[in-house]
């Protein structure tokens, strides 16, 4: 038995989460060694019950073979936390999944990700807002992470896809059990321009207790979490809690005080979440982190150097700018572009240190 095979078996045992699995690994030194332990030795580990110990010792190689065959059939890659392609940001969290199933491709640029989550029973305002924010973030080269659920999650993924950009969906079921089933087409579209991931075995059902575990991965992959709409007991609030525990930023979009789906977002704002009304608010808050991580992956194809060719629109805007401050209204008038297009392009160039924004919506070329 290889270490990876042993980890797959342990990951399939009901009742073993990432924390208990790490405790077992710390105690026995490797996943393979765990299967050589006696039941009494296993029971000494905090949280390992008689039932779990029995399940571990009932392992079957047939289970591994079936899981690997199913993953291959569905073109799913299986990563362990020790693999070089495992997301670096996710590895930082205390209860990072030991196993990650991936359909599609995870890239270095996905380290610059923002999650968008919210109510499954969202209003038209919530759905359109989630899609708009996802689209605008995507245009800045930021990967959008969400949970493929009905409502806000689906709109967030679609917003990124409209920009032909990257998005990552995190499931609370196995990748052979797409949930909700009506999102099968969306699932496939995401795998073509991003990735769908899960820590659960391929055939795992979408059980209710899986989704809080799913939510910690959504926030763990991201620099910050945007909550668009959330009712009183919404899972989106669980994601926000995980984000705070993981040291991620939490953003909330305010809603009508008499709307049930605004309860959670308005409460988050009262508790100190950053109130946002535009993508600019997010970029301003995350700018130091964005700059650090852009430098870290500078050699990747995502990050453009100043010497590289600008897009046609960016080139026009760069020519309009000088080292003397120019107001956004003047830039819009001279360019003939819509203000949203101008702001999006300027923010993207600002992240790449081509331009700098000054107080009062003034922009200049960046020195050096």
C-alpha positions in Angstrom: 0.0 0.0 0.0 1.3 3.4 -1.0 1.0 6.5 1.2 -1.5 8.0 -1.2 -3.6 4.9 -1.2 -3.6 4.8 2.6 -4.7 8.5 2.7 -7.5 7.7 0.3 -8.8 4.9 2.5 -8.6 7.0 5.6 -10.4 9.9 3.8 -13.3 7.5 3.0 -13.8 6.5 6.7 -17.0 8.1 8.1 -16.2 10.2 11.1 -12.6 11.0 10.3 -12.2 14.6 9.3 -9.0 16.4 8.5 -8.2 17.2 12.2 -8.6 13.6 13.4 -6.6 12.4 10.4 -3.8 14.8 11.2 -3.8 13.6 14.8 -3.4 10.0 13.6 -0.6 11.0 11.2 1.2 12.8 14.0 0.9 9.8 16.3 1.9 7.0 13.8 4.1 9.0 11.4 2.5 8.0 8.2 -0.9 6.9 6.7 0.5 3.4 6.0 1.6 2.9 9.6 -1.9 3.7 10.8 -3.2 0.5 9.2 -0.6 -1.5 11.1 -1.8 -0.2 14.5 -4.0 -2.3 16.8 -7.5 -1.2 17.7 -6.4 -0.3 21.3 -3.6 1.9 19.9 -6.1 3.7 17.6 -8.5 4.2 20.4 -5.9 6.1 22.4 -6.2 8.9 19.9 -8.6 11.6 21.0 -11.8 11.4 18.9 -11.2 7.9 17.5 -14.2 5.9 18.7 -14.6 2.1 18.7 -16.6 2.4 15.5 -14.0 4.5 13.7 -11.2 2.2 14.8 -13.1 -0.8 13.5 -13.8 0.9 10.2 -10.0 1.7 9.7 -9.1 -1.9 10.3 -11.7 -3.2 7.9 -9.9 -1.6 4.9 -10.0 -3.2 1.5 -7.7 -2.7 -1.5 -10.8 -3.2 -3.7 -12.2 0.2 -2.3 -9.0 2.0 -3.5 -9.1 0.4 -6.9 -12.7 1.3 -7.4 -12.1 4.9 -6.2 -9.1 5.4 -8.5 -11.0 3.9 -11.5 -14.0 6.2 -10.9 -11.7 9.2 -10.6 -10.0 8.3 -13.9 -13.4 7.8 -15.6 -14.5 11.3 -14.6 -11.1 12.8 -15.5 -10.5 13.8 -11.8 -7.1 14.4 -10.4 -6.5 13.4 -6.7 -4.1 15.6 -4.8 -2.8 15.0 -1.3 -1.7 17.9 1.0 1.9 17.0 0.3 1.6 17.3 -3.5 3.2 20.4 -5.1 0.0 21.3 -7.0 -2.0 21.4 -3.8 -3.2 25.1 -3.3 -0.7 26.9 -1.1 -3.3 29.2 0.4 -5.6 26.3 1.4 -2.6 24.5 3.0 -2.3 27.4 5.4 -5.6 26.7 7.3 -5.5 24.5 10.4 -7.9 21.9 9.1 -6.9 21.8 5.5 -8.2 18.7 3.7 -5.7 15.9 3.4 -7.2 14.8 0.1 -8.5 17.1 -2.7 -10.3 15.8 -5.7 -10.0 18.2 -8.7 -11.8 18.2 -12.0 -10.4 20.9 -14.3 -7.1 22.7 -13.4 -5.8 24.7 -10.5 -3.3 27.3 -11.5 -0.8 29.5 -9.7 -2.9 32.6 -10.5 -5.8 31.1 -8.4 -3.8 32.2 -5.3 -5.4 35.6 -6.0 -9.0 34.5 -5.4 -12.1 36.0 -3.8 -15.1 34.0 -2.7 -18.7 35.2 -3.3 -21.4 33.4 -1.3 -24.9 34.0 -0.3 -28.5 32.8 -0.1 -29.9 29.9 -2.2 -33.2 31.7 -2.2 -31.8 35.0 -3.4 -33.7 38.0 -4.7 -33.2 39.4 -8.2 -31.1 42.2 -6.6 -28.9 39.6 -5.0 -28.5 37.5 -8.1 -27.6 40.4 -10.3 -25.3 41.9 -7.8 -23.4 38.6 -7.3 -23.0 38.2 -11.1 -21.9 41.8 -11.5 -19.2 41.7 -8.8 -18.0 38.3 -10.1 -17.7 39.7 -13.6 -15.8 42.8 -12.6 -13.4 40.9 -10.3 -12.8 38.4 -13.1 -11.9 41.3 -15.5 -9.2 42.2 -13.0 -7.7 38.7 -13.2 -9.1 37.6 -9.9 -10.4 34.0 -9.6 -13.9 33.8 -8.2 -14.6 31.0 -5.7 -18.0 29.7 -4.7 -20.0 26.6 -3.9 -22.1 25.8 -7.0 -25.3 26.0 -4.9 -28.5 27.5 -6.2 -28.9 31.2 -6.0 -25.9 33.5 -5.3 -23.3 30.8 -5.8 -24.5 30.0 -9.3 -24.7 33.7 -10.2 -21.1 34.2 -9.1 -19.8 31.4 -11.2 -21.8 32.6 -14.2 -20.5 36.1 -13.8 -16.9 34.9 -14.0 -17.7 32.6 -17.0 -19.3 35.6 -18.8 -15.9 37.3 -18.6 -14.3 34.1 -19.9 -12.3 34.0 -16.7 -11.4 31.5 -14.0 -13.8 30.3 -11.3 -13.5 27.5 -8.7 -16.5 25.6 -7.4 -16.2 23.7 -4.1 -18.7 20.8 -3.6 -20.3 19.3 -0.5 -20.5 16.0 -2.3 -18.3 13.8 -4.4 -17.4 14.8 -8.0 -19.5 11.9 -9.3 -22.5 13.3 -7.4 -23.1 16.7 -8.8 -25.3 18.8 -6.6 -27.6 20.4 -7.2 -28.3 18.3 -10.3 -29.7 21.2 -12.4 -26.2 22.7 -12.3 -24.6 19.9 -14.2 -24.1 22.1 -17.3 -22.6 24.9 -15.1 -20.3 22.2 -13.5 -19.0 21.3 -16.9 -18.5 24.9 -18.0 -16.5 25.6 -14.8 -14.2 22.6 -15.4 -13.3 24.0 -18.8 -12.1 27.3 -17.6 -11.3 26.7 -13.9 -11.9 23.8 -11.5 -14.4 22.0 -9.4 -13.0 20.6 -6.2 -14.1 18.4 -3.3 -12.5 16.7 -0.3 -15.2 14.0 -0.3 -14.9 10.6 -2.1 -16.2 10.4 -5.6 -19.6 8.9 -4.7 -20.2 10.9 -1.5 -23.8 12.1 -1.3 -24.6 15.8 -0.6 -25.3 15.2 3.1 -26.2 18.3 5.3 -23.2 17.9 7.5 -20.8 18.1 4.5 -21.6 21.7 3.7 -20.0 23.4 6.7 -16.8 21.4 5.9 -17.2 22.6 2.3 -17.5 26.2 3.4 -14.1 26.2 5.1 -12.5 25.3 1.8 -14.3 28.1 0.0 -12.8 30.7 2.4 -9.5 28.8 2.7 -8.9 29.2 -1.0 -9.6 32.9 -1.0 -8.1 36.2 0.1 -11.5 37.3 1.2 -15.2 36.4 1.2 -18.0 38.6 -0.1 -21.4 37.8 1.4 -24.1 39.1 -1.0 -27.3 38.0 0.8 -27.8 35.7 3.8 -30.8 34.8 5.9 -30.5 34.4 9.7 -29.1 30.8 9.6 -27.5 30.9 6.2 -24.5 28.7 5.4 -22.9 31.9 4.0 -22.5 33.1 7.5 -20.7 29.9 8.4 -18.3 30.7 5.5 -17.8 34.2 6.9 -17.0 32.7 10.3 -14.4 30.4 8.8 -12.9 33.4 6.9 -12.4 35.3 10.1 -10.9 32.3 11.8 -8.5 31.8 8.9 -7.5 35.5 8.8 -9.3 36.3 5.6 -11.2 39.5 4.9 -15.0 39.5 5.2 -17.0 41.9 2.9 -20.8 42.4 3.0 -23.2 44.0 0.6 -25.9 45.9 2.5 -29.5 45.1 1.8 -33.0 46.3 2.7 -33.7 46.3 6.4 -37.1 44.5 5.9 -35.7 41.7 3.7 -35.1 38.3 5.3 -32.1 37.7 3.1 -30.5 41.0 4.2 -30.5 40.0 7.9 -27.1 38.2 7.7 -25.3 40.8 5.6 -26.5 43.7 7.7 -25.6 41.8 10.9 -22.1 41.2 9.5 -21.6 44.9 8.8 -22.7 45.7 12.4 -20.1 43.2 13.6 -17.3 44.8 11.7 -17.4 43.3 8.2 -16.3 45.7 5.5 -19.4 47.3 3.8 -18.8 47.4 0.1 -20.7 48.9 -2.8 -18.2 48.4 -5.6 -15.2 46.3 -6.6 -13.0 49.3 -5.9 -13.8 48.9 -2.2 -12.5 45.4 -2.3 -9.3 46.2 -4.2 -8.5 49.1 -1.9 -8.9 46.8 1.2 -6.9 43.9 -0.3 -4.3 46.0 -2.2 -1.3 45.2 0.1 -2.1 41.4 -0.1 -2.7 41.6 -3.8 0.7 43.3 -4.4 2.5 40.7 -2.2 1.0 37.7 -4.0 1.4 39.3 -7.5 5.1 39.6 -6.7 5.3 35.9 -5.6 3.8 34.6 -8.9 5.4 37.3 -11.1 6.9 34.7 -13.5 3.5 33.1 -14.2 1.6 34.0 -17.4 -1.1 35.8 -15.3 1.1 38.6 -14.2 2.0 41.1 -17.0 5.2 43.2 -16.8 5.3 46.8 -17.7 7.3 46.0 -20.9 4.6 43.7 -22.2 2.0 44.8 -24.7 -1.1 46.4 -23.2 -4.6 45.6 -24.5 -6.0 48.1 -27.0 -8.2 49.7 -24.4 -5.5 49.8 -21.8 -3.0 51.3 -24.2 -5.5 54.1 -25.1 -6.0 54.9 -21.4 -2.3 54.8 -20.6 -1.7 57.3 -23.4 -4.4 59.6 -22.0 -2.7 59.5 -18.6 0.5 61.4 -17.7 2.5 62.1 -14.5 0.1 64.9 -13.8 -3.1 63.9 -12.0 -6.2 63.5 -14.1 -9.7 63.1 -12.8 -11.8 60.0 -13.7 -14.4 62.1 -15.5 -11.8 63.7 -17.7 -10.4 60.2 -18.6 -13.8 58.9 -19.4 -14.5 61.9 -21.6 -11.2 61.7 -23.5 -11.4 57.9 -24.0 -15.0 57.7 -25.0 -15.3 54.5 -23.0 -18.0 53.7 -20.4 -17.0 54.6 -16.8 -17.2 50.9 -15.7 -14.8 49.9 -18.4 -12.4 52.7 -17.5 -12.5 51.9 -13.8 -12.0 48.2 -14.5 -9.0 48.8 -16.8 -7.4 51.4 -14.4 -7.7 49.0 -11.5 -6.1 46.2 -13.4 -3.2 48.5 -14.4 -3.0 49.8 -10.8 -2.5 46.2 -9.5 0.3 45.8 -12.1 1.9 49.1 -11.0 1.3 50.9 -14.3 -1.0 53.6 -12.8 -1.6 55.0 -9.4 -4.9 56.3 -7.9 -4.7 59.4 -5.8 -7.4 60.8 -3.4 -10.4 62.3 -5.2 -10.6 59.9 -8.1 -7.4 61.2 -9.6 -5.1 58.9 -11.6 -1.4 59.2 -12.7 1.1 57.0 -14.4 3.2 55.1 -12.0 6.8 56.0 -11.7 9.5 53.4 -12.2 
